[in-house]
Amino acid sequence: MATLVHEPLVRPAVSAAREDLQPPTFVLVGMCLYFAVGGLIPFTNAANNTALGGQGVMAETGGGPSGTLIHLAVIGVALYYAYPFRKQLRETFLGLPVILGLTMWPICTTLWSQSPMTTFKQGLFLIASMLFAVYLGRVVDQGRLLRVLWIGGTIAAVSSAVLAVLVPRVGIDNHTERGGEWQGIFTGKNVCAMTMLFLLMPTLMVKPATPRERALKYVSCFLILGIIVMTQSRTAWLITIGLLAFSAVLHLLGRMAPKERLLVILIMLVVAAALGLAFYAISDQVLALAGRDSSLSGRKEIWAALWLSILKRPVLGYGYRAFWLGLTGESANVIIAIDWVTGYAHNGFLAVWSELGGVGLVLFLLTFFKGLRDAATCFYLGRPSYVDWYITTLIFLPIYNYTEANIMFPFQLIWVLYVVTCVGLDRTARERRQMLAAAKSFPAIRANRGIVKAA
């Protein structure tokens, strides 16, 4: 019985019998890198990499007609590999109605959007992104996916370093006056730091097969951490420290018995609450040391003004990707209120609420809390390494979205990884519950057989 309970789950990959239909590793790596840069080729963004360009409103994802064509090509590749597994994908969506709701609700907001064409186009892009994410979580072996992301993170780190050193016009973020902040292959230092942080997670969790792979893993982690440091993103530094500490604690907790684990978690929660209160008491001094102020670089002003706009349409919002339209529509009121031009909410929850209303925000929160429940089921002795990756992704996406925003962004790797996490946790938790149910019924089956024989 103990063997049944603690035996590691071996996910029966859908690809086992149809391995020839799986995309080669280089295709998966290429698509993940494309999503990592948000579908924007670094060299095409050089003209906007200036302090003045940084004041413009957020551009439409797609980069114009050429960008849209590239998006369609990537979607075509995803559909080509996903089509043979359409039955499994349909079952996954129907089995996760909240994920289905997150997929379809944005395009429904076209009916009342401030910019219906933008919402419709971006809604289609989101559907494609969600389909790709569910495909990765349902069809692709998760151990293989960890390695794909490890390779992608290493390539992104090396490419970013090369651009920053050899082509500073592209690789250095010139939107700010400070200068010298690396953005690499991405569109800004914060995007670079944020994406590299989420590529660090699978790199930490991957299990090397040989000593040589173990050494390569350490090199990859060092490179990714170096890029995060060179972005000079203070928020990313703090969250990275938290990620490393959380990963170590997660590994330690995973080795404990359930009762011991519960006690340690309670102690950690008390300590975390105490540290949180202490930080709140001296937050101004800490922010000053980090080169920030209590307004979080003007974010609190944006949030206050944005909140007033949200209250006008609290349930349905202003349409997916259709709030920030410069001095047109409701975003004009925010810009006038803060007295400077911006096109970004700097908070993922407020961004979702403003675009998709309370309905969209509730759908997202439901996926998060379901993920927590599934994570508790999957966290057992002998669990697969990708479970720890799921848990870190689940926890740190909302943390990062306190001062940034990437929830439900189309063609964004971080959002894709979150959906993979929700799908993977649901599947692994179902398998775990079935195994535990079988373990509990096993003695009863043996007893019933004994009664029949005796009769």
C-alpha positions as a LaTeX table, in Angstrom:
\begin{tabular}{lrrr}
\hline
Residue & $x$ (\AA) & $y$ (\AA) & $z$ (\AA) \\
\hline
Met1 & 0.00 & 0.00 & 0.00 \\
Ala2 & 2.80 & 2.42 & 0.87 \\
Thr3 & 4.43 & 1.59 & $-2.44$ \\
Leu4 & 1.27 & 2.49 & $-4.29$ \\
Val5 & 0.91 & 5.80 & $-2.49$ \\
His6 & 4.48 & 7.01 & $-2.92$ \\
Glu7 & 5.19 & 5.55 & $-6.33$ \\
Pro8 & 6.06 & 8.40 & $-8.74$ \\
Leu9 & 3.44 & 9.15 & $-11.34$ \\
Val10 & 4.60 & 8.33 & $-14.83$ \\
Arg11 & 2.41 & 10.36 & $-17.14$ \\
Pro12 & 1.19 & 8.24 & $-20.05$ \\
Ala13 & 2.18 & 10.68 & $-22.77$ \\
Val14 & $-0.23$ & 10.93 & $-25.68$ \\
Ser15 & 2.79 & 11.03 & $-27.96$ \\
Ala16 & 3.98 & 7.54 & $-26.99$ \\
Ala17 & 2.15 & 5.76 & $-29.82$ \\
Arg18 & 2.40 & 8.68 & $-32.29$ \\
Glu19 & 5.90 & 9.96 & $-31.72$ \\
Asp20 & 6.35 & 10.60 & $-35.44$ \\
Leu21 & 3.66 & 13.30 & $-35.22$ \\
Gln22 & 5.52 & 15.25 & $-32.54$ \\
Pro23 & 7.44 & 18.37 & $-33.63$ \\
Pro24 & 11.24 & 18.11 & $-33.58$ \\
Thr25 & 12.99 & 19.74 & $-30.64$ \\
Phe26 & 14.31 & 22.61 & $-32.74$ \\
Val27 & 10.76 & 23.48 & $-33.83$ \\
Leu28 & 9.52 & 23.56 & $-30.24$ \\
Val29 & 12.53 & 25.64 & $-29.17$ \\
Gly30 & 11.97 & 28.07 & $-32.04$ \\
Met31 & 8.28 & 28.50 & $-31.23$ \\
Cys32 & 8.99 & 29.01 & $-27.53$ \\
Leu33 & 11.58 & 31.67 & $-28.39$ \\
Tyr34 & 9.08 & 33.36 & $-30.69$ \\
Phe35 & 6.57 & 33.50 & $-27.86$ \\
Ala36 & 9.32 & 34.64 & $-25.47$ \\
Val37 & 9.96 & 37.80 & $-27.52$ \\
Gly38 & 6.23 & 38.39 & $-27.95$ \\
Gly39 & 6.39 & 37.83 & $-31.69$ \\
Leu40 & 8.60 & 40.90 & $-32.19$ \\
Ile41 & 11.95 & 40.49 & $-33.94$ \\
Pro42 & 14.58 & 42.48 & $-31.96$ \\
Phe43 & 16.11 & 44.36 & $-34.89$ \\
Thr44 & 12.70 & 45.65 & $-36.05$ \\
Asn45 & 12.26 & 47.45 & $-32.73$ \\
Ala46 & 15.50 & 49.47 & $-32.86$ \\
Ala47 & 13.81 & 52.62 & $-34.19$ \\
Asn48 & 11.51 & 52.73 & $-31.16$ \\
Asn49 & 14.28 & 52.00 & $-28.65$ \\
Thr50 & 14.57 & 55.62 & $-27.52$ \\
Ala51 & 13.38 & 57.68 & $-24.58$ \\
Leu52 & 10.73 & 59.27 & $-26.82$ \\
Gly53 & 9.63 & 55.91 & $-28.18$ \\
Gly54 & 9.18 & 54.69 & $-24.65$ \\
Gln55 & 6.46 & 57.29 & $-24.05$ \\
Gly56 & 4.17 & 56.02 & $-26.79$ \\
Val57 & 1.08 & 53.92 & $-26.21$ \\
Met58 & 1.41 & 50.18 & $-26.34$ \\
Ala59 & 1.50 & 48.98 & $-29.92$ \\
Glu60 & $-0.78$ & 46.30 & $-31.21$ \\
Thr61 & 0.72 & 42.84 & $-30.90$ \\
Gly62 & 1.68 & 41.75 & $-34.37$ \\
Gly63 & 3.99 & 44.54 & $-35.55$ \\
Gly64 & 1.84 & 45.57 & $-38.52$ \\
Pro65 & 1.04 & 43.52 & $-41.64$ \\
Ser66 & 4.41 & 41.73 & $-41.75$ \\
Gly67 & 4.12 & 40.82 & $-38.08$ \\
Thr68 & 0.61 & 39.53 & $-38.61$ \\
Leu69 & 1.81 & 37.30 & $-41.44$ \\
Ile70 & 4.55 & 35.89 & $-39.22$ \\
His71 & 1.97 & 35.30 & $-36.48$ \\
Leu72 & $-0.23$ & 33.44 & $-38.95$ \\
Ala73 & 2.72 & 31.32 & $-40.04$ \\
Val74 & 3.48 & 30.38 & $-36.43$ \\
Ile75 & $-0.20$ & 29.61 & $-35.85$ \\
Gly76 & $-0.13$ & 27.41 & $-38.94$ \\
Val77 & 2.79 & 25.41 & $-37.59$ \\
Ala78 & 1.04 & 25.01 & $-34.22$ \\
Leu79 & $-2.19$ & 23.85 & $-35.88$ \\
Tyr80 & $-0.28$ & 21.42 & $-38.11$ \\
Tyr81 & 1.14 & 19.59 & $-35.10$ \\
Ala82 & $-1.96$ & 19.96 & $-32.92$ \\
Tyr83 & $-4.52$ & 18.71 & $-35.46$ \\
Pro84 & $-3.80$ & 14.97 & $-35.05$ \\
Phe85 & $-4.48$ & 15.36 & $-31.34$ \\
Arg86 & $-7.69$ & 17.37 & $-31.72$ \\
Lys87 & $-9.72$ & 14.81 & $-29.76$ \\
Gln88 & $-7.40$ & 15.02 & $-26.75$ \\
Leu89 & $-7.35$ & 18.82 & $-26.92$ \\
Arg90 & $-11.14$ & 18.99 & $-27.11$ \\
Glu91 & $-11.40$ & 16.72 & $-24.07$ \\
Thr92 & $-8.96$ & 18.93 & $-22.19$ \\
Phe93 & $-10.90$ & 22.11 & $-22.90$ \\
Leu94 & $-14.22$ & 20.48 & $-21.98$ \\
Gly95 & $-12.68$ & 19.03 & $-18.82$ \\
Leu96 & $-11.37$ & 22.48 & $-17.83$ \\
Pro97 & $-14.32$ & 24.84 & $-18.42$ \\
Val98 & $-12.49$ & 27.73 & $-16.75$ \\
Ile99 & $-9.65$ & 27.46 & $-19.29$ \\
Leu100 & $-12.27$ & 27.29 & $-22.05$ \\
Gly101 & $-13.87$ & 30.42 & $-20.60$ \\
Leu102 & $-10.55$ & 32.26 & $-20.55$ \\
Thr103 & $-10.08$ & 31.27 & $-24.19$ \\
Met104 & $-13.47$ & 32.42 & $-25.49$ \\
Trp105 & $-14.46$ & 35.32 & $-23.23$ \\
Pro106 & $-11.95$ & 37.84 & $-24.68$ \\
Ile107 & $-13.28$ & 37.52 & $-28.21$ \\
Cys108 & $-16.84$ & 37.86 & $-26.86$ \\
Thr109 & $-15.92$ & 41.36 & $-25.63$ \\
Thr110 & $-15.78$ & 42.42 & $-29.29$ \\
Leu111 & $-19.51$ & 43.17 & $-28.93$ \\
Trp112 & $-18.87$ & 46.14 & $-26.59$ \\
Ser113 & $-15.21$ & 46.88 & $-27.21$ \\
Gln114 & $-13.87$ & 50.42 & $-27.65$ \\
Ser115 & $-11.99$ & 49.05 & $-30.68$ \\
Pro116 & $-13.88$ & 46.01 & $-32.02$ \\
Met117 & $-11.39$ & 45.17 & $-34.77$ \\
Thr118 & $-8.46$ & 45.22 & $-32.34$ \\
Thr119 & $-10.33$ & 43.03 & $-29.87$ \\
Phe120 & $-11.39$ & 40.56 & $-32.55$ \\
Lys121 & $-7.87$ & 40.26 & $-33.98$ \\
Gln122 & $-6.19$ & 39.97 & $-30.60$ \\
Gly123 & $-8.89$ & 37.56 & $-29.43$ \\
Leu124 & $-8.05$ & 35.24 & $-32.32$ \\
Phe125 & $-4.37$ & 35.49 & $-31.46$ \\
Leu126 & $-5.19$ & 34.58 & $-27.85$ \\
Ile127 & $-7.19$ & 31.54 & $-28.97$ \\
Ala128 & $-4.16$ & 30.41 & $-30.96$ \\
Ser129 & $-1.89$ & 30.97 & $-27.95$ \\
Met130 & $-4.25$ & 29.04 & $-25.68$ \\
Leu131 & $-4.44$ & 26.18 & $-28.17$ \\
Phe132 & $-0.64$ & 26.02 & $-28.33$ \\
Ala133 & $-0.43$ & 26.09 & $-24.53$ \\
Val134 & $-2.97$ & 23.30 & $-24.07$ \\
Tyr135 & $-1.14$ & 21.28 & $-26.73$ \\
Leu136 & 2.12 & 21.67 & $-24.80$ \\
Gly137 & 0.47 & 20.71 & $-21.51$ \\
Arg138 & $-1.63$ & 17.82 & $-22.84$ \\
Val139 & 0.39 & 16.23 & $-25.65$ \\
Val140 & 4.09 & 17.00 & $-25.21$ \\
Asp141 & 5.95 & 14.95 & $-22.61$ \\
Gln142 & 6.61 & 17.34 & $-19.73$ \\
Gly143 & 10.14 & 16.11 & $-19.12$ \\
Arg144 & 10.90 & 16.92 & $-22.74$ \\
Leu145 & 9.23 & 20.31 & $-22.41$ \\
Leu146 & 11.50 & 21.16 & $-19.47$ \\
Arg147 & 14.51 & 20.44 & $-21.68$ \\
Val148 & 13.07 & 22.51 & $-24.53$ \\
Leu149 & 12.66 & 25.48 & $-22.20$ \\
Trp150 & 16.16 & 24.90 & $-20.80$ \\
Ile151 & 17.59 & 25.08 & $-24.33$ \\
Gly152 & 15.41 & 28.09 & $-25.18$ \\
Gly153 & 16.46 & 29.94 & $-22.02$ \\
Thr154 & 20.14 & 29.33 & $-22.77$ \\
Ile155 & 19.78 & 30.56 & $-26.36$ \\
Ala156 & 17.86 & 33.64 & $-25.19$ \\
Ala157 & 20.52 & 34.45 & $-22.58$ \\
Val158 & 23.45 & 34.08 & $-24.99$ \\
Ser159 & 21.66 & 36.04 & $-27.74$ \\
Ser160 & 20.75 & 38.82 & $-25.32$ \\
Ala161 & 24.35 & 39.12 & $-24.11$ \\
Val162 & 25.67 & 39.24 & $-27.68$ \\
Leu163 & 23.20 & 41.98 & $-28.67$ \\
Ala164 & 23.86 & 44.04 & $-25.54$ \\
Val165 & 27.64 & 43.92 & $-26.07$ \\
Leu166 & 27.94 & 44.04 & $-29.85$ \\
Val167 & 24.76 & 45.85 & $-30.93$ \\
Pro168 & 23.91 & 48.18 & $-28.01$ \\
Arg169 & 21.45 & 50.15 & $-30.15$ \\
Val170 & 19.26 & 47.05 & $-30.00$ \\
Gly171 & 20.46 & 45.19 & $-26.91$ \\
Ile172 & 20.52 & 48.14 & $-24.47$ \\
Asp173 & 17.26 & 49.67 & $-23.25$ \\
Asn174 & 17.36 & 53.34 & $-24.22$ \\
His175 & 13.84 & 54.14 & $-23.03$ \\
Thr176 & 15.17 & 55.35 & $-19.68$ \\
Glu177 & 17.61 & 58.12 & $-18.81$ \\
Arg178 & 19.75 & 55.88 & $-16.60$ \\
Gly179 & 21.22 & 53.90 & $-19.50$ \\
Gly180 & 23.19 & 50.66 & $-19.59$ \\
Glu181 & 20.17 & 48.45 & $-18.80$ \\
Trp182 & 20.22 & 45.30 & $-20.90$ \\
Gln183 & 17.11 & 44.31 & $-22.83$ \\
Gly184 & 18.75 & 41.80 & $-25.14$ \\
Ile185 & 16.43 & 40.24 & $-27.67$ \\
Phe186 & 13.38 & 41.65 & $-25.89$ \\
Thr187 & 11.50 & 44.96 & $-26.13$ \\
Gly188 & 12.57 & 46.39 & $-22.78$ \\
Lys189 & 14.57 & 45.64 & $-19.65$ \\
Asn190 & 11.55 & 44.66 & $-17.58$ \\
Val191 & 10.28 & 42.30 & $-20.27$ \\
Cys192 & 13.77 & 40.81 & $-20.54$ \\
Ala193 & 14.09 & 40.30 & $-16.78$ \\
Met194 & 10.57 & 38.93 & $-16.47$ \\
Thr195 & 10.92 & 36.41 & $-19.30$ \\
Met196 & 14.37 & 35.26 & $-18.23$ \\
Leu197 & 13.04 & 34.76 & $-14.71$ \\
Phe198 & 10.35 & 32.40 & $-15.98$ \\
Leu199 & 12.88 & 30.59 & $-18.19$ \\
Leu200 & 15.09 & 30.15 & $-15.12$ \\
Met201 & 12.33 & 28.12 & $-13.41$ \\
Pro202 & 12.35 & 25.10 & $-15.77$ \\
Thr203 & 16.16 & 25.29 & $-15.98$ \\
Leu204 & 16.34 & 24.91 & $-12.20$ \\
Met205 & 13.88 & 22.00 & $-12.19$ \\
Val206 & 15.23 & 19.96 & $-15.14$ \\
Lys207 & 16.93 & 16.69 & $-14.18$ \\
Pro208 & 20.31 & 16.24 & $-15.95$ \\
Ala209 & 20.96 & 12.71 & $-17.18$ \\
Thr210 & 24.77 & 12.89 & $-17.06$ \\
Pro211 & 27.48 & 14.84 & $-15.20$ \\
Arg212 & 28.11 & 16.77 & $-18.41$ \\
Glu213 & 24.46 & 17.84 & $-18.58$ \\
Arg214 & 24.63 & 18.82 & $-14.91$ \\
Ala215 & 27.55 & 21.14 & $-15.65$ \\
Leu216 & 25.71 & 22.60 & $-18.65$ \\
Lys217 & 22.67 & 23.20 & $-16.46$ \\
Tyr218 & 24.76 & 25.21 & $-13.97$ \\
Val219 & 26.24 & 27.24 & $-16.84$ \\
Ser220 & 22.74 & 27.98 & $-18.17$ \\
Cys221 & 21.53 & 29.10 & $-14.73$ \\
Phe222 & 24.58 & 31.36 & $-14.39$ \\
Leu223 & 23.96 & 32.92 & $-17.82$ \\
Ile224 & 20.27 & 33.54 & $-17.14$ \\
Leu225 & 20.99 & 35.02 & $-13.71$ \\
Gly226 & 23.63 & 37.25 & $-15.31$ \\
Ile227 & 21.12 & 38.63 & $-17.80$ \\
Ile228 & 18.63 & 39.35 & $-15.01$ \\
Val229 & 21.31 & 41.22 & $-13.07$ \\
Met230 & 22.32 & 43.26 & $-16.13$ \\
Thr231 & 18.75 & 44.42 & $-16.77$ \\
Gln232 & 19.08 & 46.39 & $-13.52$ \\
Ser233 & 15.42 & 45.66 & $-12.83$ \\
Arg234 & 15.19 & 45.93 & $-9.04$ \\
Thr235 & 11.82 & 44.18 & $-8.97$ \\
Ala236 & 13.24 & 41.25 & $-10.92$ \\
Trp237 & 16.23 & 41.06 & $-8.56$ \\
Leu238 & 13.99 & 40.75 & $-5.52$ \\
Ile239 & 11.70 & 38.22 & $-7.14$ \\
Thr240 & 14.67 & 36.17 & $-8.37$ \\
Ile241 & 16.03 & 35.99 & $-4.83$ \\
Gly242 & 12.57 & 34.90 & $-3.70$ \\
Leu243 & 12.44 & 32.29 & $-6.48$ \\
Leu244 & 15.77 & 30.76 & $-5.51$ \\
Ala245 & 14.74 & 30.63 & $-1.85$ \\
Phe246 & 11.32 & 29.21 & $-2.73$ \\
Ser247 & 12.86 & 26.52 & $-4.94$ \\
Ala248 & 15.17 & 25.42 & $-2.13$ \\
Val249 & 12.30 & 25.32 & 0.37 \\
Leu250 & 10.11 & 23.44 & $-2.10$ \\
His251 & 12.81 & 20.82 & $-2.53$ \\
Leu252 & 13.20 & 20.51 & 1.25 \\
Leu253 & 9.45 & 20.24 & 1.89 \\
Gly254 & 9.11 & 17.60 & $-0.78$ \\
Arg255 & 11.37 & 15.30 & 1.24 \\
Met256 & 9.30 & 15.56 & 4.42 \\
Ala257 & 6.39 & 13.50 & 5.66 \\
Pro258 & 2.98 & 15.21 & 5.37 \\
Lys259 & 2.67 & 16.03 & 9.10 \\
Glu260 & 6.19 & 17.47 & 9.31 \\
Arg261 & 5.59 & 19.40 & 6.12 \\
Leu262 & 2.42 & 20.99 & 7.52 \\
Leu263 & 4.22 & 22.11 & 10.66 \\
Val264 & 7.09 & 23.66 & 8.68 \\
Ile265 & 4.66 & 25.42 & 6.34 \\
Leu266 & 2.79 & 26.94 & 9.30 \\
Ile267 & 6.05 & 28.18 & 10.81 \\
Met268 & 7.09 & 29.64 & 7.47 \\
Leu269 & 3.77 & 31.42 & 7.09 \\
Val270 & 4.17 & 33.03 & 10.51 \\
Val271 & 7.73 & 34.10 & 9.68 \\
Ala272 & 6.66 & 35.42 & 6.28 \\
Ala273 & 3.84 & 37.44 & 7.85 \\
Ala274 & 6.24 & 38.94 & 10.39 \\
Leu275 & 8.74 & 39.83 & 7.67 \\
Gly276 & 5.94 & 41.32 & 5.58 \\
Leu277 & 4.82 & 43.57 & 8.42 \\
Ala278 & 8.41 & 44.61 & 9.07 \\
Phe279 & 8.94 & 45.41 & 5.40 \\
Tyr280 & 5.73 & 47.45 & 5.30 \\
Ala281 & 6.91 & 49.48 & 8.29 \\
Ile282 & 10.20 & 50.41 & 6.62 \\
Ser283 & 9.11 & 50.16 & 2.99 \\
Asp284 & 10.02 & 53.76 & 2.15 \\
Gln285 & 13.59 & 53.28 & 3.35 \\
Val286 & 13.95 & 49.95 & 1.53 \\
Leu287 & 12.57 & 51.41 & $-1.71$ \\
Ala288 & 14.94 & 54.37 & $-1.39$ \\
Leu289 & 17.91 & 52.01 & $-1.11$ \\
Ala290 & 16.71 & 50.26 & $-4.25$ \\
Gly291 & 16.43 & 53.56 & $-6.10$ \\
Arg292 & 12.64 & 53.63 & $-5.97$ \\
Asp293 & 10.03 & 55.73 & $-4.15$ \\
Ser294 & 6.76 & 54.94 & $-2.41$ \\
Ser295 & 4.81 & 55.64 & $-5.61$ \\
Leu296 & 6.60 & 52.68 & $-7.27$ \\
Ser297 & 7.86 & 54.86 & $-10.13$ \\
Gly298 & 4.45 & 56.39 & $-10.71$ \\
Arg299 & 2.58 & 53.09 & $-10.75$ \\
Lys300 & 0.28 & 54.02 & $-7.86$ \\
Glu301 & $-0.87$ & 57.11 & $-9.76$ \\
Ile302 & $-1.73$ & 54.95 & $-12.77$ \\
Trp303 & $-3.59$ & 52.45 & $-10.60$ \\
Ala304 & $-5.65$ & 55.16 & $-8.89$ \\
Ala305 & $-6.68$ & 56.70 & $-12.21$ \\
Leu306 & $-7.30$ & 53.32 & $-13.81$ \\
Trp307 & $-9.49$ & 52.26 & $-10.89$ \\
Leu308 & $-11.88$ & 55.15 & $-11.60$ \\
Ser309 & $-12.20$ & 53.94 & $-15.20$ \\
Ile310 & $-12.80$ & 50.35 & $-14.08$ \\
Leu311 & $-15.67$ & 51.48 & $-11.85$ \\
Lys312 & $-17.50$ & 52.76 & $-14.94$ \\
Arg313 & $-17.56$ & 49.25 & $-16.47$ \\
Pro314 & $-16.79$ & 46.88 & $-13.60$ \\
Val315 & $-18.45$ & 43.75 & $-15.03$ \\
Leu316 & $-17.70$ & 43.66 & $-18.76$ \\
Gly317 & $-14.71$ & 45.97 & $-19.19$ \\
Tyr318 & $-13.70$ & 47.97 & $-22.26$ \\
Gly319 & $-12.80$ & 45.12 & $-24.59$ \\
Tyr320 & $-9.84$ & 42.77 & $-24.84$ \\
Arg321 & $-6.66$ & 44.72 & $-25.64$ \\
Ala322 & $-8.80$ & 47.76 & $-26.32$ \\
Phe323 & $-8.40$ & 49.95 & $-23.25$ \\
Trp324 & $-5.11$ & 51.70 & $-23.99$ \\
Leu325 & $-5.86$ & 53.74 & $-27.11$ \\
Gly326 & $-3.82$ & 56.82 & $-26.28$ \\
Leu327 & $-5.92$ & 59.99 & $-26.12$ \\
Thr328 & $-8.87$ & 58.13 & $-27.63$ \\
Gly329 & $-11.46$ & 56.46 & $-25.46$ \\
Glu330 & $-11.27$ & 55.86 & $-21.72$ \\
Ser331 & $-7.46$ & 55.70 & $-21.57$ \\
Ala332 & $-7.45$ & 59.46 & $-22.29$ \\
Asn333 & $-8.94$ & 60.06 & $-18.84$ \\
Val334 & $-6.13$ & 58.08 & $-17.22$ \\
Ile335 & $-3.44$ & 59.93 & $-19.16$ \\
Ile336 & $-4.94$ & 63.33 & $-18.32$ \\
Ala337 & $-5.29$ & 62.40 & $-14.66$ \\
Ile338 & $-1.63$ & 61.35 & $-14.25$ \\
Asp339 & $-0.37$ & 64.11 & $-16.58$ \\
Trp340 & 1.97 & 61.89 & $-18.59$ \\
Val341 & 1.55 & 59.48 & $-21.49$ \\
Thr342 & 1.44 & 55.76 & $-20.78$ \\
Gly343 & $-0.09$ & 52.76 & $-22.44$ \\
Tyr344 & 0.33 & 50.13 & $-19.81$ \\
Ala345 & $-1.44$ & 49.27 & $-16.56$ \\
His346 & 1.68 & 48.01 & $-14.71$ \\
Asn347 & $-0.57$ & 45.58 & $-12.84$ \\
Gly348 & $-1.84$ & 42.38 & $-14.38$ \\
Phe349 & $-5.03$ & 42.18 & $-12.32$ \\
Leu350 & $-6.10$ & 45.75 & $-13.11$ \\
Ala351 & $-5.19$ & 45.18 & $-16.77$ \\
Val352 & $-7.50$ & 42.16 & $-16.94$ \\
Trp353 & $-10.25$ & 43.95 & $-15.05$ \\
Ser354 & $-10.13$ & 47.03 & $-17.30$ \\
Glu355 & $-10.25$ & 44.98 & $-20.50$ \\
Leu356 & $-12.32$ & 41.91 & $-19.60$ \\
Gly357 & $-14.24$ & 43.21 & $-16.62$ \\
Gly358 & $-14.93$ & 41.37 & $-13.39$ \\
Val359 & $-15.95$ & 38.31 & $-15.41$ \\
Gly360 & $-12.47$ & 37.93 & $-16.89$ \\
Leu361 & $-10.77$ & 38.55 & $-13.55$ \\
Val362 & $-12.93$ & 35.93 & $-11.80$ \\
Leu363 & $-12.16$ & 33.39 & $-14.53$ \\
Phe364 & $-8.44$ & 33.95 & $-14.02$ \\
Leu365 & $-8.70$ & 33.71 & $-10.23$ \\
Leu366 & $-10.62$ & 30.45 & $-10.56$ \\
Thr367 & $-7.77$ & 28.94 & $-12.59$ \\
Phe368 & $-5.30$ & 30.08 & $-9.93$ \\
Phe369 & $-7.18$ & 28.64 & $-6.95$ \\
Lys370 & $-7.89$ & 25.40 & $-8.79$ \\
Gly371 & $-4.17$ & 25.24 & $-9.56$ \\
Leu372 & $-3.37$ & 25.61 & $-5.85$ \\
Arg373 & $-5.75$ & 22.77 & $-5.01$ \\
Asp374 & $-4.23$ & 20.52 & $-7.67$ \\
Ala375 & $-0.72$ & 21.47 & $-6.56$ \\
Ala376 & $-1.47$ & 20.27 & $-3.02$ \\
Thr377 & $-2.57$ & 16.92 & $-4.45$ \\
Cys378 & 0.50 & 16.60 & $-6.69$ \\
Phe379 & 3.04 & 17.51 & $-4.00$ \\
Tyr380 & 4.12 & 14.14 & $-2.67$ \\
Leu381 & 7.33 & 12.20 & $-2.11$ \\
Gly382 & 8.68 & 10.93 & $-5.43$ \\
Arg383 & 6.75 & 13.44 & $-7.57$ \\
Pro384 & 8.05 & 14.22 & $-11.09$ \\
Ser385 & 10.37 & 17.22 & $-11.36$ \\
Tyr386 & 7.93 & 19.11 & $-13.56$ \\
Val387 & 5.47 & 19.34 & $-10.63$ \\
Asp388 & 7.87 & 21.69 & $-8.82$ \\
Trp389 & 8.10 & 23.74 & $-12.01$ \\
Tyr390 & 4.31 & 23.94 & $-12.17$ \\
Ile391 & 4.15 & 25.16 & $-8.57$ \\
Thr392 & 6.79 & 27.87 & $-9.00$ \\
Thr393 & 5.13 & 29.15 & $-12.18$ \\
Leu394 & 1.73 & 29.17 & $-10.48$ \\
Ile395 & 2.99 & 31.11 & $-7.46$ \\
Phe396 & 5.26 & 33.63 & $-9.15$ \\
Leu397 & 3.03 & 34.73 & $-12.03$ \\
Pro398 & 0.63 & 36.66 & $-9.73$ \\
Ile399 & 3.58 & 37.97 & $-7.70$ \\
Tyr400 & 5.21 & 39.47 & $-10.79$ \\
Asn401 & 1.89 & 40.84 & $-11.99$ \\
Tyr402 & 1.68 & 43.16 & $-8.99$ \\
Thr403 & 3.95 & 45.68 & $-10.74$ \\
Glu404 & 3.94 & 44.28 & $-14.30$ \\
Ala405 & 1.30 & 42.77 & $-16.57$ \\
Asn406 & 1.34 & 39.65 & $-18.70$ \\
Ile407 & $-1.87$ & 37.87 & $-17.73$ \\
Met408 & $-3.78$ & 36.78 & $-20.84$ \\
Phe409 & $-1.37$ & 38.43 & $-23.26$ \\
Pro410 & $-1.38$ & 36.77 & $-26.72$ \\
Phe411 & 1.91 & 35.42 & $-28.04$ \\
Gln412 & 3.53 & 35.71 & $-24.63$ \\
Leu413 & 5.55 & 32.76 & $-23.34$ \\
Ile414 & 4.86 & 33.50 & $-19.68$ \\
Trp415 & 1.11 & 33.27 & $-20.22$ \\
Val416 & 1.57 & 30.09 & $-22.27$ \\
Leu417 & 3.58 & 28.55 & $-19.42$ \\
Tyr418 & 0.86 & 29.48 & $-16.94$ \\
Val419 & $-1.77$ & 27.67 & $-19.03$ \\
Val420 & 0.58 & 24.68 & $-19.39$ \\
Thr421 & 0.84 & 24.73 & $-15.59$ \\
Cys422 & $-2.95$ & 24.70 & $-15.11$ \\
Val423 & $-3.42$ & 21.88 & $-17.63$ \\
Gly424 & $-0.48$ & 19.89 & $-16.26$ \\
Leu425 & $-1.53$ & 20.22 & $-12.63$ \\
Asp426 & $-5.09$ & 19.19 & $-13.46$ \\
Arg427 & $-3.93$ & 16.11 & $-15.35$ \\
Thr428 & $-1.35$ & 15.07 & $-12.75$ \\
Ala429 & $-3.82$ & 15.61 & $-9.89$ \\
Arg430 & $-6.44$ & 13.46 & $-11.63$ \\
Glu431 & $-3.94$ & 10.65 & $-12.08$ \\
Arg432 & $-2.85$ & 10.99 & $-8.46$ \\
Arg433 & $-6.41$ & 10.82 & $-7.13$ \\
Gln434 & $-7.15$ & 7.77 & $-9.27$ \\
Met435 & $-4.03$ & 6.06 & $-7.95$ \\
Leu436 & $-4.94$ & 6.86 & $-4.33$ \\
Ala437 & $-8.49$ & 5.59 & $-4.88$ \\
Ala438 & $-7.10$ & 2.36 & $-6.31$ \\
Ala439 & $-4.74$ & 2.04 & $-3.33$ \\
Lys440 & $-7.61$ & 2.42 & $-0.89$ \\
Ser441 & $-9.84$ & $-0.09$ & $-2.66$ \\
Phe442 & $-7.09$ & $-2.72$ & $-3.05$ \\
Pro443 & $-7.46$ & $-4.23$ & 0.48 \\
Ala444 & $-11.25$ & $-4.30$ & 0.12 \\
Ile445 & $-10.96$ & $-6.14$ & $-3.20$ \\
Arg446 & $-8.68$ & $-8.73$ & $-1.65$ \\
Ala447 & $-11.05$ & $-9.15$ & 1.32 \\
Asn448 & $-14.07$ & $-9.62$ & $-0.95$ \\
Arg449 & $-12.23$ & $-12.24$ & $-2.95$ \\
Gly450 & $-11.42$ & $-14.08$ & 0.30 \\
Ile451 & $-15.09$ & $-14.08$ & 1.32 \\
Val452 & $-16.15$ & $-15.46$ & $-2.03$ \\
Lys453 & $-13.59$ & $-18.28$ & $-1.84$ \\
Ala454 & $-14.64$ & $-19.14$ & 1.73 \\
Ala455 & $-18.27$ & $-19.36$ & 0.68 \\
\hline
\end{tabular}
